């Protein structure tokens, strides 16, 4: 297993600086991570910094609450792609899921996937706010709408990835989609546990420490 290619090297903090993004991209090149995951305002900068590498640029849409309108999320997606985004991680509208507005959720994911075209779309469920039944339903809707991944968490709510949730998500999507685990992954043991549960992508701010076999105290 090429551990580095599982990692989305992530910096989504509100107070992230240009210098920190530059460091993130340098680290991503050094360790040949799968991609960096940054807020939309840093997509074009990251794309330029990574132009001589095969590290992809991922960004987040409707982040972190998922409560924007579908039209806003679609516009945000198209803008991100124009700026150079290779992958899109969108947050579902959890309120709609709680209210069982399943058609609305599926249509929104499909609209964003249409905007992505051939680019990878990951759907963030925010599993810490959901029951197992809601997680299963969200995974089913994501697959039906054509998403490439389902993702556990934003890393900004009440909890992050758990092996239980990753295994449940993988069981639900089968071979129709992949699973990204994110939030609270601070050690190689965390990494190994979540990959064993079924994750094929790991979103973490501690990618360098993971590669070095060290533990992080970071929240994300």
C-alpha positions in Angstrom: 0.0 0.0 0.0 1.3 3.4 -1.0 0.1 5.2 2.2 0.9 8.7 0.7 -1.6 8.2 -2.1 -4.4 7.7 0.4 -3.9 11.1 1.9 -5.7 14.4 1.1 -3.3 16.8 2.8 -5.8 19.3 4.3 -5.8 22.8 5.6 -9.3 24.3 6.0 -9.0 26.5 9.0 -10.6 29.9 8.9 -7.3 31.6 9.7 -5.1 29.8 7.3 -2.5 32.1 5.7 -0.9 32.2 2.3 2.4 31.0 3.9 0.7 28.0 5.4 -0.9 27.1 2.1 2.6 27.3 0.5 3.9 25.0 3.1 1.0 22.6 2.7 1.7 22.4 -1.1 5.5 21.9 -0.6 4.8 19.1 1.9 2.3 17.5 -0.6 5.0 17.6 -3.3 7.6 16.2 -1.0 5.5 13.3 0.1 3.7 12.9 -3.2 0.3 13.0 -1.5 -2.9 12.3 -3.6 -4.0 15.9 -3.2 -4.2 19.0 -1.1 -7.6 20.0 0.3 -8.1 23.7 0.7 -10.9 26.3 0.9 -12.1 27.7 -2.5 -10.2 31.0 -2.1 -6.9 29.1 -2.2 -7.6 26.8 -5.2 -5.9 29.0 -7.8 -2.9 29.5 -5.6 -2.5 25.8 -4.8 -2.9 24.9 -8.5 -0.1 27.2 -9.4 2.1 25.9 -6.6 1.5 22.3 -7.6 1.7 22.7 -11.4 5.0 20.7 -11.7 3.7 17.8 -9.7 1.0 15.2 -9.9 -0.6 16.3 -6.7 -4.3 17.2 -7.2 -6.2 20.2 -5.8 -9.4 19.4 -3.9 -11.7 22.0 -2.5 -14.9 22.1 -0.4 -18.4 23.2 -1.4 -21.1 24.4 0.9 -18.6 24.1 3.7 -18.9 23.4 6.6 -22.6 23.4 7.2 -24.0 22.3 3.9 -26.9 24.7 4.3 -26.4 26.8 1.1 -28.9 26.6 -1.7 -28.3 24.1 -4.5 -27.8 27.0 -6.9 -25.1 28.5 -4.7 -23.3 25.1 -4.4 -23.4 24.6 -8.1 -22.0 28.1 -8.8 -19.3 27.5 -6.2 -18.4 24.2 -7.8 -18.2 25.7 -11.3 -16.1 28.6 -10.0 -13.7 26.2 -8.2 -13.2 24.2 -11.3 -12.6 27.3 -13.3 -9.9 28.1 -10.7 -8.3 24.7 -11.2 -10.0 22.3 -8.7 -9.5 18.7 -9.7 -11.8 17.2 -7.0 -14.8 18.5 -5.1 -15.9 17.7 -1.6 -19.5 18.9 -1.1 -21.5 18.9 2.2 -25.0 17.6 2.0 -27.9 19.6 3.5 -28.3 17.6 6.8 -31.6 19.4 7.5 -33.1 17.9 4.3 -31.9 14.5 5.3 -33.4 14.8 8.8 -36.7 15.9 7.1 -36.5 13.0 4.7 -36.4 15.3 1.6 -34.5 12.6 -0.2 -35.4 13.8 -3.8 -34.0 17.2 -3.0 -30.7 15.7 -1.7 -30.3 13.4 -4.7 -31.1 16.2 -7.1 -28.5 18.5 -5.5 -25.8 15.9 -5.5 -26.6 15.1 -9.2 -26.5 18.8 -10.1 -23.1 19.2 -8.5 -21.8 16.0 -10.2 -23.0 17.4 -13.5 -21.0 20.6 -12.8 -18.0 18.4 -12.0 -18.1 16.4 -15.2 -15.3 13.8 -15.1 -13.8 15.2 -11.9 -14.1 13.3 -8.6 -17.0 14.3 -6.4 -17.0 13.3 -2.7 -20.2 13.8 -0.6 -19.6 14.8 3.0 -22.4 13.3 5.2 -21.3 14.7 8.7 -21.8 11.3 10.3 -21.6 12.5 13.9 -25.0 14.2 13.4 -26.6 11.2 11.8 -28.1 7.8 12.9 -26.9 4.7 11.2 -30.2 4.6 9.2 -29.6 8.2 8.0 -26.0 7.3 7.0 -27.2 4.4 4.9 -29.8 6.5 3.2 -27.3 9.3 2.5 -24.9 6.8 1.0 -27.7 5.3 -1.2 -28.7 8.8 -2.4 -25.0 9.7 -3.2 -24.5 6.6 -5.3 -27.8 7.1 -7.1 -26.7 10.7 -8.0 -23.4 9.5 -9.4 -20.9 10.6 -6.6 -17.5 8.9 -6.6 -17.0 9.0 -2.9 -18.9 9.3 0.4 -17.0 11.1 3.1 -17.5 11.0 6.8 -17.0 14.4 8.1 -16.0 18.1 7.7 -13.8 17.9 10.8 -15.6 21.0 12.1 -18.7 19.5 13.8 -19.0 17.4 17.0 -16.9 14.4 15.9 -14.8 12.9 13.1 -14.4 9.6 11.4 -15.0 6.3 13.2 -14.3 2.8 12.1 -18.0 1.9 12.6 -19.2 4.6 10.3 -16.6 3.9 7.6 -17.5 0.2 7.6 -21.2 1.0 7.4 -20.6 3.4 4.5 -18.5 0.9 2.7 -21.0 -1.9 3.2 -23.7 0.4 1.8 -21.9 1.7 -1.3 -20.1 -1.6 -2.1 -18.1 -1.2 -5.3 -20.3 1.6 -6.6 -18.3 4.3 -4.7 -15.4 4.8 -2.4 -15.2 6.0 1.2 -13.1 9.0 2.5 -12.5 9.2 6.2 -11.8 12.6 7.7 -11.8 14.3 11.0 -9.7 13.3 14.0 -7.2 11.1 12.2 -4.1 11.8 14.3 -1.9 8.6 14.2 -0.8 5.7 12.0 -3.1 3.5 14.2 -6.1 5.7 13.3 -5.1 5.6 9.6 -4.7 1.8 9.6 -8.0 1.2 11.5 -10.0 3.3 9.0 -8.4 1.8 5.9 -9.1 -1.6 7.3 -12.7 -0.6 7.8 -12.9 0.4 4.1 -11.6 3.9 3.5 -9.5 4.4 0.4 -8.9 8.1 1.0 -7.9 9.8 4.3 -8.4 13.5 4.8 -6.0 14.8 7.5 -4.0 17.9 8.4 -1.4 15.6 9.9 -0.3 13.9 6.7 3.4 14.6 7.3 3.2 13.2 10.9 1.3 10.2 9.6 4.1 9.5 7.1 6.7 9.9 9.8 4.8 7.5 12.2 4.2 10.3 14.7 0.9 11.3 16.4 -0.8 14.7 16.0 -2.7 16.8 18.5 -4.6 18.7 15.7 -8.3 18.6 15.7 -8.7 17.8 12.0 
